[in-house]
Amino acid sequence: MNHSKLLHYLTDPRGPEEVLPELTAGELVELLDALYQNLDTPEPEFGAQVWYEMGVEECGRRSVSPDGAAHGVA
């Protein structure tokens, strides 16, 4: 993901609460990767940490089955 696309997400007025649940699994992974890379720079974009943390939480929600049991290794 290029920098301008990352900024598009970070400046979305709806915020991560509304945007992240609407993303496909692939889009979410791509965004998380871009956020992680951005956070590993000397001057990360404002809001990147919040978007990253909420994106990780969204991944966690998606990995829980309807009966509440987590998939995979704990």
C-alpha positions in Angstrom: 0.0 0.0 0.0 1.4 3.4 -0.9 1.6 6.3 1.5 -1.3 8.3 -0.1 -3.7 5.3 0.3 -2.6 4.9 3.9 -3.3 8.6 4.5 -6.7 8.1 2.9 -7.6 5.6 5.6 -6.1 7.7 8.4 -8.0 10.8 7.4 -11.3 9.1 6.8 -13.9 11.1 8.9 -15.7 7.9 9.8 -12.8 6.7 11.8 -11.5 3.2 12.4 -14.6 2.1 14.3 -16.7 2.3 11.2 -14.1 1.7 8.5 -12.3 -1.4 9.8 -15.4 -3.7 10.0 -16.2 -2.9 6.4 -12.8 -4.1 5.0 -12.4 -7.5 3.5 -9.8 -9.8 5.2 -7.3 -9.0 2.5 -7.8 -5.2 2.8 -7.5 -5.4 6.6 -4.2 -7.4 6.3 -2.8 -4.9 3.8 -3.8 -1.9 6.0 -2.3 -3.5 9.1 1.0 -4.2 7.2 1.1 -0.6 6.0 0.4 0.7 9.5 3.0 -1.5 11.0 5.6 -0.3 8.5 4.6 3.3 9.2 4.9 2.9 12.9 8.4 1.6 12.4 9.5 4.9 11.0 11.1 7.8 13.0 7.9 9.9 12.5 4.8 7.8 12.1 1.6 9.4 10.9 -0.7 10.9 13.5 -3.3 8.3 14.4 -1.5 5.3 13.0 -1.1 3.7 16.4 -4.8 3.9 17.2 -5.7 2.5 13.7 -3.2 -0.3 14.2 -4.5 -1.3 17.6 -8.1 -1.2 16.5 -7.2 -3.2 13.4 -5.6 -5.9 15.5 -8.8 -6.0 17.6 -10.8 -6.3 14.5 -8.7 -9.3 13.4 -9.3 -10.8 16.8 -13.0 -10.4 16.5 -13.0 -12.0 13.1 -11.0 -15.0 14.4 -13.7 -15.9 17.0 -16.3 -18.4 15.8 -20.0 -17.8 16.4 -20.0 -20.0 19.5 -17.2 -17.8 21.0 -14.4 -20.2 20.7 -11.2 -18.9 19.3 -9.6 -20.6 16.2 -6.0 -21.6 16.0 -3.4 -21.7 18.7 -3.7 -19.6 21.8 
